[in-house]
Amino acid sequence: MQKTEHGGRNDRPSGRRLSVIVVSLMVMSAITTVNAQEFEAKGPREEQRLQPDQFRGAVQVSFGLKPVSMSFDLPWHFCSVAENGLKFAHFAAETYDPRDWNGQGADASFEPGMDKEGRFVRIWIEHKSEARVVVRIRYALNNSKYQIAHSDLKTDSPYNGGKGDWAEERFTIYPDATHVRHMTVHTGLAAMSQPFGFYREPPSVVHEFMESIVIGPAGHVPTDDMEREAVTLIRMFGRQPGAVYPNGESEDIAFAMPEGPPSDFGEFHDANVMVLNSKSKFRPFTVGLPYGVKVQPYGWEDDERFPFATWTGYEDQSIGYVSAIGHMVNWWHFRRTEKTIEQVYLHGMTDEQDPSAEILPLAWSWIVPSELQWPGAKLSPNDSAGRYGQFTYDQTQRAYVVPAEAIRNEKVVFSLDAIYDDEHLQGTMWIAKPAFVIPNWKHDAAVVLTVDGEKLKPGSDYRSGIETTSTGKNLVIWINRTIDLNSREEHRAEFTIEPRKSR
């Protein structure tokens, strides 16, 4: 394993100075105008059972800003696809219920991959506009006999009479191929569930959320598609309180023969950013919330021919192999109730030689978002800056939800202020490709957007769209800009949104 302060693979330059230069160039460079219609989604628009011959590409998403795509291949390969067709996914939720089984073989694992007939899995496009696509998935955690885990326990889920373990996922996808995966598991054992582990015998229970995998095409083996240093890990936080790495600390992790996968990720086991170093130009990354996070390699199983855990012999002749690279585990759930547990991950694709340059502004603005403020929202001197119960930033969408009070005379006026001005957080103040949701919008999607006094160009600088919900129509705006607040004395940016008047 080779450690660098900010770099990635050995053939990539590294160092603080380069990271700053690359990020600055990214922020200052002009954005090429593209056809907004190149951002497109195809697939079912409502819940329906699909047949196995419809599984591959059940939902497909294309992008105009990057030559990559997404392919949701049921029952559980929800893939980012590189420019050369190489697929990357993260499996899905999984659990174990050994009470009536011996804990061995295919009957022991309860996960949607066992639903070969599509009895339980459903996928549909919930929203589609120029600003974003929202894909929804639901499935049972079942074994190869189609028995649903913990089916004697009530979960109050909308499925199977509210019994057994079921999962729902929502992918909120933006035009630059970044997306948030929000996972919810309904289980009667939510209060005691651990997010991962080998403590699978009653009374212990685990629910695993994700494992990063590579899906190679027919005729390929994993070493055709993956670099020897298959993973770059990036730490944003240290182990001591107040230890923050604004530009990240990174390490490349080698998978070698005959040793196989490393036994652990060493001092980078608590990294919250993972990049898979494929031989494609665009490589996938995952950002996790840094709360009790742990990353670990996926160990060999039966097949030891390759440096990665690998499975072959799939019925789907388009798949040459599936290789599991590693896990990202959060020992603190994003949310937990008596009968649900949730996790959330930020994903994307990068072609930067130094991946930190693109990923860290996105990660910081997602993990430590600037506060949304609007005229007239000032509280009394005895109140804190925020209000409990009124959240204006939703990490499950990677979007700000703008309060109705910010709308005055059909204009929406607000600012984003990096209020966290502690010294150890200097260098973390970014607004990277932000999105905004304005509930109950009374106009169409055409808007005029001004940022810091500059009118942005629709289609290239920003995209806007309407999402219809059960309570009304929401305006969604995605901005194709990254704003560095670190260099601003007041660490804030000003925004105005108003309906575009027809000529």
Long-range contacts (C-beta under 8 A, 24 or more apart in sequence): 1-251, 1-252, 1-253, 1-254, 1-262, 1-266, 1-268, 2-229, 2-251, 2-252, 2-254, 3-249, 3-250, 3-251, 3-252, 4-250, 4-251, 4-252, 5-247, 5-249, 5-250, 6-247, 6-248, 6-249, 6-250, 6-354, 6-356, 7-250, 7-354, 7-356, 8-232, 8-250, 8-252, 8-275, 8-277, 8-353, 8-354, 8-355, 8-356, 9-227, 9-229, 9-232, 9-252, 9-277, 10-229, 10-252, 12-353, 12-354, 13-353, 13-354, 14-250, 14-354, 16-247, 18-354, 19-247, 19-248, 19-354, 19-356, 19-357, 20-247, 22-352, 22-353, 22-354, 22-357, 23-357, 23-360, 23-361, 23-484, 24-484, 26-357, 26-358, 26-361, 26-482, 27-482, 27-483, 27-484, 31-460, 31-461, 31-480, 31-481, 32-460, 33-457, 33-459, 33-460, 34-64, 34-65, 34-459, 34-460, 35-64, 35-459, 36-64, 36-130, 36-175, 36-459, 36-463, 37-64, 37-130, 38-62, 38-63, 38-64, 39-63, 39-64, 39-65, 39-130, 39-133, 39-175, 39-463, 41-125, 41-128, 41-133, 41-135, 41-173, 43-72, 43-123, 43-124, 43-125, 43-135, 44-123, 44-124, 44-125, 45-124, 45-125, 46-124, 47-122, 47-124, 47-138, 48-122, 48-124, 49-118, 49-119, 49-122, 50-74, 50-118, 50-122, 50-123, 51-118, 52-116, 52-117, 52-118, 55-118, 56-316, 56-318, 58-123, 59-123, 59-124, 59-125, 59-135, 61-133, 61-135, 61-173, 63-175, 63-176, 63-177, 64-175, 65-175, 65-176, 65-177, 65-480, 66-176, 66-177, 66-282, 66-349, 66-351, 67-282, 68-177, 68-282, 68-349, 70-171, 70-173, 70-177, 70-179, 72-123, 72-135, 72-137, 74-118, 74-121, 74-123, 75-112, 75-113, 75-114, 75-115, 75-116, 75-118, 75-121, 75-139, 76-111, 76-112, 76-113, 76-121, 76-139, 77-213, 77-215, 78-137, 78-169, 78-171, 78-181, 79-215, 80-177, 80-284, 80-347, 80-349, 82-278, 82-280, 82-281, 82-282, 82-283, 82-284, 82-349, 83-280, 83-281, 83-282, 84-280, 84-281, 85-217, 86-214, 86-215, 86-216, 86-217, 86-225, 86-278, 86-280, 87-214, 87-215, 87-216, 88-212, 88-213, 88-214, 88-215, 88-276, 88-278, 88-284, 89-212, 89-213, 89-215, 90-181, 90-210, 90-211, 90-212, 90-213, 90-286, 90-345, 90-347, 91-210, 91-211, 91-213, 91-324, 92-139, 92-167, 92-169, 92-183, 92-210, 93-139, 93-141, 93-167, 93-183, 93-185, 93-207, 93-208, 93-209, 94-141, 94-207, 94-208, 95-141, 95-149, 95-150, 95-165, 95-185, 95-187, 95-205, 95-206, 95-207, 95-208, 96-149, 96-200, 96-205, 96-206, 97-143, 97-149, 97-150, 97-165, 98-200, 98-201, 98-202, 99-202, 100-147, 101-143, 103-200, 103-201, 106-143, 106-144, 107-143, 107-144, 107-145, 107-147, 108-143, 109-143, 110-141, 110-142, 110-143, 110-147, 110-148, 110-149, 110-165, 111-141, 111-142, 112-139, 112-140, 112-141, 112-142, 112-167, 114-142, 114-143, 114-144, 114-146, 115-139, 115-140, 115-142, 115-146, 117-146, 119-146, 120-148, 120-159, 120-166, 126-170, 127-467, 127-468, 129-445, 129-463, 129-464, 129-465, 129-466, 129-467, 129-476, 130-175, 130-445, 130-463, 130-464, 130-465, 131-174, 131-175, 131-435, 131-445, 131-463, 131-464, 131-465, 131-476, 131-477, 131-478, 132-172, 132-173, 132-174, 132-175, 132-435, 132-463, 132-465, 132-476, 132-478, 133-171, 133-172, 133-173, 134-170, 134-171, 134-172, 134-173, 134-467, 135-170, 135-171, 135-173, 136-168, 136-169, 136-170, 136-171, 137-168, 137-169, 137-170, 137-171, 138-166, 138-167, 138-168, 138-169, 139-166, 139-167, 140-164, 140-165, 140-166, 140-167, 141-165, 141-166, 141-167, 141-185, 149-187, 150-187, 150-188, 150-189, 150-205, 153-187, 153-188, 153-189, 154-188, 154-339, 155-186, 155-187, 155-188, 155-339, 155-340, 156-186, 156-339, 157-186, 157-339, 159-186, 165-207, 170-396, 172-396, 172-397, 172-398, 172-399, 174-398, 174-433, 174-435, 174-478, 175-463, 175-478, 175-480, 176-348, 176-433, 176-480, 177-348, 177-349, 178-346, 178-347, 178-348, 178-362, 178-398, 178-433, 179-346, 179-347, 179-348, 180-344, 180-345, 180-346, 180-347, 180-395, 180-396, 180-397, 180-398, 181-210, 181-344, 181-345, 181-347, 182-342, 182-343, 182-344, 182-396, 182-397, 183-209, 183-210, 183-342, 183-343, 183-344, 183-345, 184-340, 184-341, 184-342, 185-209, 185-340, 185-341, 185-342, 186-339, 186-340, 187-339, 187-340, 187-341, 188-339, 190-336, 190-337, 190-338, 190-339, 190-340, 190-341, 191-336, 191-338, 193-341, 194-331, 195-329, 195-330, 195-331, 195-333, 195-341, 195-343, 196-327, 196-329, 207-341, 208-327, 208-329, 209-329, 209-330, 209-343, 210-286, 210-327, 210-328, 210-343, 210-345, 211-298, 211-324, 211-326, 211-327, 212-274, 212-276, 212-284, 212-286, 212-324, 212-325, 212-326, 212-327, 212-328, 213-322, 213-323, 213-324, 213-325, 214-276, 214-278, 214-308, 214-322, 214-323, 214-325, 215-319, 215-321, 215-322, 216-319, 216-320, 216-321, 216-322, 216-323, 217-318, 217-319, 217-320, 218-317, 218-318, 218-319, 218-320, 219-320, 220-320, 220-321, 221-306, 221-310, 221-320, 221-321, 222-306, 222-307, 222-308, 222-310, 222-321, 222-323, 223-306, 223-307, 224-279, 225-278, 225-279, 225-280, 226-255, 226-276, 226-277, 226-278, 226-279, 226-308, 226-323, 226-325, 227-277, 227-278, 227-279, 228-254, 228-255, 228-256, 228-307, 229-253, 229-254, 229-255, 229-277, 230-254, 230-255, 230-276, 230-277, 230-307, 230-308, 230-325, 231-255, 231-265, 231-274, 231-275, 231-276, 231-277, 231-297, 231-325, 231-326, 232-274, 232-275, 232-277, 232-355, 233-265, 233-268, 233-271, 233-273, 233-274, 233-275, 233-295, 234-271, 234-272, 234-273, 234-274, 234-275, 234-355, 234-356, 234-359, 234-360, 235-268, 235-270, 235-271, 235-272, 235-273, 236-272, 236-273, 236-290, 236-360, 236-363, 236-364, 236-367, 237-270, 237-272, 237-290, 239-270, 242-424, 243-424, 244-424, 244-425, 244-428, 246-360, 246-364, 246-425, 246-426, 246-427, 246-428, 247-356, 247-360, 247-427, 248-273, 248-356, 248-360, 250-356, 252-277, 253-297, 255-297, 255-307, 255-308, 255-325, 256-307, 257-306, 257-307, 259-307, 260-299, 260-300, 260-304, 260-307, 261-297, 261-298, 261-299, 261-300, 261-307, 261-308, 261-309, 262-297, 263-297, 263-299, 264-296, 264-297, 265-295, 265-296, 265-297, 265-326, 268-295, 269-294, 269-295, 269-296, 270-294, 270-295, 271-295, 272-328, 272-363, 273-359, 273-360, 273-363, 274-326, 274-328, 275-350, 275-355, 275-359, 276-325, 281-351, 282-349, 282-350, 282-351, 283-349, 283-350, 283-351, 283-355, 284-347, 284-348, 284-349, 285-347, 285-348, 285-349, 285-350, 285-355, 285-359, 286-328, 286-345, 286-346, 286-347, 287-345, 287-346, 287-347, 287-359, 287-362, 287-363, 287-366, 287-367, 288-328, 288-330, 288-345, 288-346, 289-330, 289-334, 289-344, 289-367, 289-395, 290-367, 291-330, 291-331, 291-332, 292-330, 292-331, 292-332, 293-328, 293-329, 293-330, 293-331, 294-327, 294-328, 294-329, 294-330, 294-331, 295-326, 295-327, 295-328, 295-329, 296-326, 296-327, 296-329, 297-325, 297-326, 298-324, 298-325, 298-326, 298-327, 334-395, 334-396, 344-395, 344-396, 346-398, 360-430, 361-430, 361-432, 361-482, 361-484, 362-430, 362-432, 362-433, 364-428, 364-429, 364-430, 364-432, 365-430, 365-431, 365-432, 365-434, 366-395, 366-398, 366-432, 368-420, 368-425, 368-428, 369-393, 369-395, 369-400, 369-416, 370-416, 370-417, 370-418, 370-419, 370-429, 370-431, 370-485, 370-491, 370-492, 370-493, 371-416, 371-417, 371-418, 371-419, 372-400, 372-402, 372-403, 372-406, 372-414, 372-415, 372-416, 373-414, 373-415, 373-416, 373-417, 374-402, 374-403, 374-405, 374-406, 374-413, 374-414, 374-415, 375-406, 375-408, 375-413, 376-405, 377-403, 377-405, 377-406, 385-419, 394-437, 397-435, 397-437, 398-435, 399-434, 399-435, 399-436, 399-437, 399-476, 400-434, 400-435, 400-436, 400-437, 401-436, 401-437, 401-439, 402-436, 402-437, 402-438, 402-439, 404-439, 404-440, 407-438, 410-442, 410-443, 410-498, 410-499, 411-496, 411-497, 411-498, 412-438, 412-495, 412-496, 412-497, 412-498, 413-495, 413-496, 414-494, 414-495, 415-492, 415-493, 415-494, 415-495, 416-492, 416-493, 416-495, 417-490, 417-491, 417-492, 418-485, 418-491, 418-492, 419-491, 421-491, 426-486, 427-486, 428-486, 429-484, 429-485, 429-486, 429-491, 430-482, 430-483, 430-484, 430-485, 430-486, 431-482, 431-483, 431-485, 431-493, 432-482, 432-483, 433-478, 433-479, 433-480, 433-481, 433-482, 434-478, 434-479, 435-476, 435-477, 435-478, 435-479, 436-475, 436-476, 436-477, 436-479, 436-495, 436-497, 437-467, 437-474, 437-475, 437-476, 438-474, 438-475, 438-476, 438-477, 438-497, 439-471, 439-472, 439-474, 440-471, 440-472, 440-473, 440-474, 441-466, 441-472, 441-473, 441-474, 441-475, 443-475, 443-499, 444-499, 445-475, 446-499, 446-500, 447-475, 447-477, 447-497, 447-498, 447-499, 447-500, 448-496, 448-497, 448-498, 448-499, 448-500, 449-477, 449-479, 449-495, 449-496, 449-497, 450-495, 450-496, 450-497, 451-479, 451-481, 451-483, 451-493, 451-494, 451-495, 452-493, 452-494, 453-494, 456-481
